[in-house]
Amino acid sequence: MRLSTVILPTRRWSEGGGRSWRRAEDLGFHAAYTYDHLSWRSLRDRAWFGAVPTLAAAAAVTRSIRLGTLVASPNFRHPVPFAKELMSLDDLSGGRVTLGVGAGADGFDATVLGRPAWSPRERAARFEEFLGLLDRLLRDPAVSYDGRFYRAHEAYNLPGCLQRPRLPFAVAATGPRGMALAARHGQAWVTLGDPRLPDGDEQQFHATIAEQVENLDKALAEQGRAAGDIERILLTGFGGGSPLRSADAFVDFAGRHAELGFTEIVVHWPVPDSVFEADEEIFERIVSAARTQLAGPDDGSGHA
């Protein structure tokens, strides 16, 4: 079981924004991700920096930790320029980037470009086309494409990713259409459970996750892939109780989800005066103790 973190882009780099990324590597986290939003929920009126330049800066101050988005979406991204940015990040990091990607949701990012938010049906259709085109752009040296939502004319993406055939995709999905995309394109699958559930209902949270795992396995089988062909990432902080209340509580939480096949647990780096507020020293002690207990052999795949 791998332990990773999400570092929100809320601090100026000149005022300590890079310290958390270096510290995450020192603590032995497998990966450090960041949200790919233009603003986010309760933090909308606070400092918030762009994901791609933040990851580029993080690549420059770290050596081995994997880096990535958790998650990017079509809300304000177009596959052609985004593919160029991802290829560049992969190069800057020495092949340490994972693309966490999902369909997105209603919210500030959905309307910031001055258009109405997409319906759930259109959002799903756009995501399917977005992901398929992005897959081609990161694999092939030149792509032309004329789709329903996106177009590309002789889009060159040279020299390509350091990771071959492209950098890994970690596809966020909870419903059947998203699961099918994860099974088709993903090297990893991401879930946060069901944030609509009461936060303290750990039993229902676990049952929901178990059902999602079953649906993913069915989708993989339909694609001719085995259950072990894809990594499984659980993003915590949106239900399932408070696993970081102690190292033992977290190890128990991780163990129960490892039994479901999860290979990576992601926790939020503390953000003062927010829903992710925590004492940073206590957080570090807990994750250090938990990581030691959870440590196991790496499969060497390089996936998220």
Protein Blocks (a to p, Z undefined) as FASTA:
>chain_A
ZZddddddfbcfknopmmmmmmmmmnopabdcddddfbecjlmmpccddfklmmmmmmmm
pmkbccddddddfklpcfklmmmmmmmmmmmnnopaccdddebjadjklmmnopacddfk
lmmmmmmmmmmmmmmmmmpmbdcdddfkbccehiacdebjfbdcbdcdddddfbfmlmmm
mmmmpcbdcdebjakbcfklmmlmmmmmmmmmmmmmmmmmmnopafklpccdddehiegi
jfklpmklmmmmmmmmmmnopabdcdddddehiakbccfklmmmmmmmmmmmmgccdehl
opZZ
